[in-house]
Amino acid sequence: MISSRNSAEALIQNLGPLDRRVADAMRAVPRHLFVPPVALACPDDGDEHVIDREADPAAWWEAVYSDIPIVAQLDDGSTDIRAASGRHTSASSAPCIIARFLEWLNPEPGHRVLEIGTGTGWTAALLSHIVGAANVTSIEVDPVVAEQAAKNLGDAGFQPHLIVGDGAEGCPSRAPYDRVHVTCGVRTVPYTWVEQSRPGAVIAAPFMQDFQTNFALRLVVTPDGVAHGRFPGLASYMLMRAQRSLPGRQPHETENKRHLTTRIDPRTIAYAPIGADLAIGAMTGLTAHGSDEPDEDGELYRMWVTDPRNPDTWAVMDWRPGCEEYEVFQVGDRPVWEEVTDAYFRWVGWGEPDFDRFGMTVGPDGQRIWLDRPGHPLTGRLSGN
């Protein structure tokens, strides 16, 4: 007989030192109550595989109490999880990152918490244990996911206030909130979350500008109706549905395309420190990723830069050994590679600051990222530099 108590304790010990309230919540709220009987385990080595509680209960249990994310839905439910291939659209995040976010959030008993993205319901249950279920409001956009989360929570003995809807709108009828816990990635922080929070409230969210690296964001709301904060660590989550990238188009579908060259090795950008990723993404609004798999012509590093809001704007840069200049294939009128390299060398000129020197302010007029202090926004050249 497998003991959930022993499994939970082993997981907690594996996570290292935790805040006492977070550790107590993980002991009191077993993860297995919130994982589907058939799901997709996603270990760090990339070997994604289906786990089936009925077919192989030992493997299912081992995955549930490992420090890995477990995907519960593919392609918004249109693909069977047993296919093990598709866009991940709902999951139980890795326990380590859940614990970190709860520590950054620092909820206290009695705090009123707004959670964006109920998912499987596990974090709503953990929060309910810490602050009291009556103080937790959790919003889920997907009705099927929300229904299963409600069942999971009820079976576990928790009854937070659950809403099916767009998390970007918050829930003004239950405001003001002391904490806002966001379980989906955002490119833009909705001001409604700030507006519905009391002064001193904390907002913890995955900031997914997706220029190679993604970050955790921790904001504190001030009495003047704005929020300031910094990036305490790294985090990569599924994007909020309303903020997903538009689907790209293939080269043969696009008329406005050009072949160019660059003297700048694409790996200069691709292998730059993550402080550069944050700065470049903030200044350009572009996303990027790369691959170093060889093609039929031999050794190759390929980097893609895209505009997440415009499927007709992107570029591909190729590095091959022995080249003095590197190929750039550009689609659209926007010179995205030039923007990226210009932003990179601006970051170099500032002394190559690491990501922990950057912060964000969110107000009624939108959000801005800054270096060292709010008076140095990255939307324009920094004064004094």
C-alpha positions in Angstrom: 0.0 0.0 0.0 1.5 3.3 -1.1 1.3 6.0 1.6 0.4 9.5 0.3 1.8 11.0 3.6 5.2 9.3 3.1 5.2 10.3 -0.6 4.3 13.9 0.1 7.0 14.1 2.9 9.6 12.7 0.5 8.7 15.3 -2.1 8.9 18.1 0.4 12.3 17.0 1.6 13.4 16.8 -2.0 12.4 20.4 -2.6 14.8 21.7 0.0 14.1 24.3 2.7 10.5 25.7 2.3 8.5 28.3 4.1 6.7 26.5 7.0 3.2 27.4 5.8 4.0 26.2 2.3 5.4 22.9 3.6 2.5 22.3 5.9 0.0 23.0 3.1 1.8 20.4 0.8 1.6 17.9 3.6 -2.1 18.6 4.2 -3.1 18.7 0.6 -1.9 15.6 -1.3 -1.1 16.2 -5.0 -2.5 12.9 -6.2 -6.0 14.1 -5.5 -5.6 16.7 -8.3 -3.8 14.6 -11.0 -6.0 12.9 -13.6 -5.9 9.1 -13.9 -4.4 9.5 -17.3 -2.0 12.4 -17.9 1.3 13.4 -19.5 4.4 13.4 -17.3 7.0 15.9 -18.4 10.4 15.3 -16.8 13.4 17.7 -17.3 15.1 15.3 -19.8 12.3 15.9 -22.3 11.0 12.3 -22.2 7.3 13.1 -22.1 5.2 10.0 -21.5 1.7 9.0 -20.7 1.0 7.9 -17.1 -2.0 5.7 -16.5 -3.2 5.0 -12.9 -5.1 1.9 -13.9 -2.6 0.4 -16.3 0.6 1.1 -14.2 -0.3 2.6 -10.8 3.3 2.5 -9.5 4.6 4.6 -12.4 1.6 7.0 -12.1 2.3 7.5 -8.4 6.0 8.0 -8.9 5.3 10.7 -11.4 2.7 12.4 -9.2 5.2 12.7 -6.3 8.2 13.7 -8.5 9.2 17.3 -8.9 7.9 17.5 -12.5 4.9 19.2 -14.3 2.1 16.9 -15.3 0.0 17.9 -18.2 -3.8 17.3 -18.0 -5.0 18.8 -21.3 -3.7 19.2 -24.8 -4.8 21.7 -27.4 -7.6 23.1 -25.2 -9.1 19.6 -25.0 -9.3 18.8 -28.7 -6.4 16.3 -28.6 -6.6 13.1 -26.4 -3.9 13.2 -23.8 -2.8 9.7 -24.8 -1.6 11.2 -28.1 1.2 12.7 -26.0 1.7 15.4 -28.7 0.2 18.9 -28.9 0.1 22.2 -27.2 0.0 21.9 -23.4 -3.0 23.9 -22.2 -3.6 22.8 -18.6 -1.3 21.2 -16.1 -0.2 20.6 -12.6 3.0 22.6 -12.5 6.2 21.2 -10.9 5.9 21.4 -7.1 9.2 23.3 -6.8 7.9 26.3 -8.9 4.5 26.2 -7.1 6.3 26.3 -3.8 8.5 29.3 -5.0 5.5 31.2 -6.2 3.7 30.7 -2.9 6.8 31.9 -1.1 7.0 35.0 -3.3 3.3 35.5 -2.7 3.7 35.1 1.1 0.0 34.6 1.9 -1.1 34.9 5.6 -4.1 33.4 7.3 -7.2 35.5 6.6 -5.7 37.1 3.4 -8.2 37.4 0.5 -6.6 35.8 -2.5 -7.5 36.0 -6.2 -6.2 33.2 -8.2 -6.0 33.4 -12.0 -6.1 29.9 -13.5 -7.6 27.2 -11.3 -6.2 24.4 -13.5 -6.4 21.1 -11.6 -7.3 22.9 -8.4 -4.1 22.0 -6.4 -2.9 25.5 -5.9 -6.4 26.7 -4.9 -6.4 23.9 -2.3 -3.0 24.9 -1.0 -4.1 28.5 -0.7 -7.3 27.4 0.9 -5.3 25.5 3.6 -3.2 28.6 4.2 -5.7 31.5 4.2 -9.0 29.7 4.5 -11.2 28.5 1.6 -13.7 31.3 2.1 -11.0 33.8 1.3 -9.9 32.2 -2.0 -11.5 33.2 -5.3 -10.2 31.2 -8.3 -11.0 31.8 -12.0 -10.7 29.3 -14.8 -11.4 30.1 -18.4 -12.0 26.5 -19.6 -15.4 25.2 -18.5 -14.3 21.5 -18.7 -11.1 22.2 -16.7 -13.1 24.2 -14.2 -15.7 21.4 -13.7 -13.0 18.9 -13.0 -11.1 21.3 -10.6 -14.4 21.8 -8.7 -14.8 18.1 -8.3 -11.1 17.6 -7.2 -11.4 20.4 -4.6 -14.7 19.0 -3.3 -13.3 15.5 -2.9 -10.3 17.0 -1.1 -12.6 18.9 1.3 -12.1 22.4 0.1 -14.8 24.8 -1.2 -13.2 28.1 -2.4 -15.2 30.5 -4.6 -14.8 29.2 -8.2 -15.6 31.2 -11.3 -15.6 30.2 -15.0 -14.4 33.2 -17.0 -11.6 35.4 -18.2 -9.1 35.8 -15.4 -7.9 39.1 -16.9 -11.1 40.7 -15.6 -10.6 39.5 -12.1 -13.6 39.4 -9.8 -14.5 42.9 -8.6 -17.4 41.7 -6.4 -15.0 39.9 -4.1 -12.4 42.6 -4.0 -10.3 44.0 -2.5 -7.6 41.3 -2.5 -4.5 41.0 -0.4 -2.8 38.6 -2.8 -3.1 37.8 -6.5 -1.8 34.4 -7.5 -1.4 33.9 -11.3 -0.9 30.3 -12.6 -0.7 31.2 -16.4 1.9 33.2 -18.2 1.3 36.9 -19.1 3.0 39.2 -21.5 0.9 42.1 -20.2 -0.2 42.4 -16.6 -3.9 43.4 -16.6 -4.4 46.6 -14.6 -7.6 45.1 -13.2 -5.5 43.0 -10.9 -3.9 46.1 -9.5 -7.2 48.0 -9.4 -8.9 45.2 -7.4 -6.1 44.9 -4.8 -5.7 46.9 -1.6 -2.5 48.9 -0.9 0.3 46.5 0.2 -1.1 43.6 -1.8 1.3 41.3 -3.6 0.8 40.0 -7.2 2.9 37.0 -8.2 2.8 36.0 -11.9 4.9 34.3 -14.6 6.1 37.0 -17.0 6.3 35.4 -20.4 7.7 37.9 -22.9 9.4 34.7 -24.3 12.6 36.2 -25.6 14.4 32.8 -25.0 13.9 33.1 -21.2 10.8 33.6 -19.0 10.7 35.1 -15.5 8.7 35.2 -12.3 7.4 38.7 -11.4 6.5 39.9 -7.9 4.6 43.2 -7.7 3.5 45.2 -4.6 0.5 47.5 -4.9 0.9 51.1 -3.6 -1.8 53.5 -2.3 -1.6 55.6 -5.6 -3.0 52.7 -7.6 0.1 51.4 -9.2 2.3 48.3 -8.6 6.1 48.1 -8.6 8.2 45.0 -8.4 11.1 42.9 -9.6 11.9 39.6 -11.1 12.9 37.2 -8.3 13.6 34.2 -10.5 12.8 32.2 -13.6 9.4 30.6 -14.5 7.9 29.2 -17.7 4.1 28.6 -17.8 1.4 28.2 -20.4 0.3 31.6 -21.6 -3.1 33.1 -20.7 -5.3 32.2 -23.6 -6.1 35.8 -24.5 -2.4 36.6 -24.8 -1.2 33.7 -26.9 0.9 34.4 -30.0 -0.8 34.6 -33.3 0.0 31.5 -35.5 2.8 32.1 -37.8 2.8 31.6 -41.6 5.2 29.6 -43.7 7.6 31.4 -46.2 5.7 30.2 -49.3 2.5 31.8 -47.9 4.2 35.2 -47.6 4.9 37.7 -50.3 7.1 40.2 -48.5 10.3 38.3 -47.8 13.9 39.2 -48.1 17.3 37.5 -48.0 19.9 39.6 -46.1 23.2 39.1 -44.3 24.6 40.1 -40.9 28.1 40.4 -39.5 26.8 39.6 -36.0 27.0 35.9 -35.0 23.5 34.9 -34.1 24.9 33.0 -31.1 26.0 36.3 -29.6 22.3 36.9 -28.9 21.3 33.3 -28.4 24.0 32.6 -25.7 23.9 36.0 -24.0 23.1 36.1 -20.3 19.5 36.1 -19.3 19.7 39.7 -18.3 20.1 40.4 -22.0 17.0 38.3 -22.8 14.9 40.4 -20.4 16.2 43.7 -21.7 15.9 42.7 -25.4 12.3 41.4 -24.9 11.3 44.5 -23.0 12.7 46.9 -25.6 11.4 45.1 -28.7 8.4 43.1 -27.7 9.7 40.3 -29.9 10.1 36.6 -29.0 13.0 34.3 -29.9 14.2 30.8 -29.8 17.0 28.8 -31.3 18.1 25.3 -32.3 21.6 23.8 -32.8 20.6 20.7 -34.6 22.6 20.1 -37.8 20.8 20.0 -41.2 21.7 18.2 -44.5 24.5 20.7 -45.1 26.2 20.1 -41.8 26.7 22.0 -38.6 24.1 24.7 -38.0 22.7 27.1 -35.4 19.4 28.6 -36.3 17.7 31.4 -34.5 14.1 32.6 -35.0 12.8 36.1 -34.0 9.1 36.7 -34.2 6.5 39.4 -33.5 3.9 37.6 -31.3 1.2 40.1 -32.4 1.9 39.9 -36.2 2.2 36.5 -38.0 3.6 38.3 -41.0 6.7 39.7 -39.2 9.6 37.4 -38.4 13.2 36.5 -39.3 15.5 33.5 -39.3 19.3 33.8 -38.8 21.7 30.9 -39.6 25.2 30.4 -38.3 27.6 28.0 -40.0 31.3 27.5 -39.3 33.7 29.5 -41.4 31.4 32.2 -42.4 32.3 35.9 -42.3 28.7 37.0 -42.7 25.5 35.0 -41.8 22.3 34.6 -43.6 19.1 36.4 -42.5 15.8 35.5 -44.0 13.3 38.2 -43.1 9.5 38.4 -43.6 7.7 41.7 -43.3 8.8 45.3 -43.3 9.9 45.4 -39.6 13.7 45.0 -39.3 13.4 42.6 -36.3 17.0 41.4 -36.4 18.4 44.9 -36.4 16.1 45.8 -33.5 17.3 42.8 -31.5 21.0 43.5 -32.1 20.5 47.2 -31.3 18.8 46.3 -28.0 21.6 43.9 -27.2 24.3 46.4 -27.6 22.4 49.0 -25.6 22.3 46.3 -22.8 26.1 45.9 -23.2 26.5 49.6 -22.9 24.7 49.6 -19.6 27.3 47.2 -18.2 25.5 44.0 -18.9 23.1 44.1 -15.9 21.7 40.8 -14.7 17.9 40.2 -14.6 17.6 41.0 -10.9 18.5 44.7 -11.6 15.3 45.1 -13.7 11.8 45.8 -12.4 8.3 46.6 -13.6 5.7 49.2 -12.9 2.0 48.6 -13.7 -0.5 51.5 -13.7 -3.6 52.7 -15.5 -1.5 53.7 -18.5 0.1 50.3 -18.9 3.3 48.6 -17.9 6.9 49.5 -18.2 10.1 47.7 -17.4 13.0 49.6 -15.9 16.6 49.3 -14.9 17.5 49.7 -11.2 14.6 52.1 -10.5 11.3 53.2 -12.1 12.8 56.4 -13.3 14.9 54.5 -15.8 12.4 52.9 -18.2 13.6 50.7 -21.0 11.0 52.1 -23.4 13.5 54.8 -24.3 17.2 55.5 -23.8 18.1 55.6 -20.1 19.1 59.0 -18.9 22.8 59.3 -18.0 23.8 56.4 -20.3 
